[in-house]
Amino acid sequence: MKERATIVCRQHDKILLVTRGRSRWSLPGGTIRRSESPVEAARRELIEETGLAVDGFTFLFEFGGLTKRHHVFLADLPRHLTPTASNEISRCRWIRPRQVSTVITSVPTREIVRLLIGHKNVTIAFPAVDLGTVTAAGQLPAV
């Protein structure tokens, strides 16, 4: 199973989605290289895909897809940061989490956001985030 770093970028009450050309929208992220940790991959992928250099990722959980294991991180972005599509990414879009079901997304993106919205210990919108139980457990059930 491939290992992937997936980043939920949050700015105010929206999350960031990216797309490659005419493909589905997804959360930023990509394959973890052999020489790097999941958080290092998250930092590298976010820079490569959006130009956003961010420190302070919070590990949320692992999500098991059909062929990939997603190491999911949260990054709170200040209002002044604006993503710029680069590398294989053609567009970036801010969207409210509850609206993810209204756009064509990858299955893991849809399910990861659904877990975040539905989990009582994770608040996806500002002002507060309580990740204590999720990060202590380290994992939510694979969907």
Disulfide bonds with the S-S distance in Angstrom:
none
